[in-house]
Amino acid sequence: MGGCVFKTAYTLYASTCIGRCVHNRCLHMFKRHYGQTAVHSRLTPFLFNDLLILPVPFLVNNYAYVVADLQANNFVFVDVGDADILKRLGVRPDAILTTHRHWDHSGGNKAMREAYPAIKIYGGEMDNVPDHTHAVRDGDVLTFGRLKFTAVWTPGHTRGHIVWRLHGDVFHTTDSVFTGDHLMLACCGAPFEGSVETMVTSLELMKTLPEDTWVWPGHEMGLGGLEMAAFVEPKNRAVLAKLVWVIRRREEMRCTCPSTIGEEKRYNPFLRTGEESLQTALGLRQQLSESILAEKPLMINALCFDWILQKNGDLLRLKKEIRAKEKKVNSDTNANTAALAPPATATAPPAATAPPAASATTAAAAPASTAPTAASAVTALLEEDLRIRRSVSRFSSDILLTREQHETLRAAETAASSAGKSRV
Ligand SMILES: [Zn+2]
């Protein structure tokens, strides 16, 4: 029954104009609530000689991308979910590449066509991407001056999902992949339009790319992805190291991309479904005979994928419980404070101005100084992360600030930092 409701709702969202209306409404409400310029991450350009890659944040955690050859002035946009934010950049793109048909990746194509009638918009032939002008197949190569892309068909999240591989050699750098909702930092998209086996096979394809390939996902999922990875595989030191790094990045509102294929292979559980250590950590390996493990690797990997999802469900429930407990403790504390505190509490500084660096130090130090085991280190990190998110609202993906609020916060941080330096 539940599956049927989901299927209907998904079809209405993904395949009808109802989905477009819902997406436009989300954009409108988001901008009205948070302001036209509110973003989840600071705009950070990445330069590789003449090659510019600019992740453009929008909505709660989406990224579109501007890819530019700065010498030849060629621009390509990837995944225009919101045309307004890209039009504000004031450049005319040579083309738009779409990873898949979901509206948060393609909802701006129509407005871009209206603004630039001759523009070429590419998407996978199996996906019927909204407002596309050209359909591509696996292996198709597109060139725009020195910008050269290869379409890699990665079905699972949608039937025609495409990962766009940008060739870096002409810029004397490594390749990049724009992975949409296929591969994300320490996680992957849900297999909405394919079996788990299909998704696993498409993810295995990513592992065949060179290890130093940059990974540019369609969503800012670093923190959630690493928390899940740490919960699934608590003894994996690569997970813990990256989690600490991600917490620090998000404290500064910086994007956590790009990672590399090599990194993802070390900590992303969905790329590690064939790893003995992960299968053991999940308890899966202990339940299967050696012959089954050896004979049916795809089936085992798919099973492992499912178990990771179940474990993620456990984590979400745990987080909910922790939040509920903290909420209760906070409300009890507030009630006690209101009853006992002297009037001076009214002049206490607002929570948002608390220097975030202190939290990062605590988070980084926890596993080394206080936690005797990896599991308790993870728990400490999780609790610390929840505390950070709660105390400093700008880290939260569901509480964003306007530009004015960011500026006020930045000014407060600068003042706090200079005050700290002068004390030293
Ligand atoms: Zn999607």
Boltz pocket constraint, residues with backbone or C-beta under 6 A from the ligand:
constraints:
  - pocket:
      binder: B
      contacts: [[A, 100], [A, 102], [A, 157], [A, 181], [A, 189]]
      max_distance: 6.0
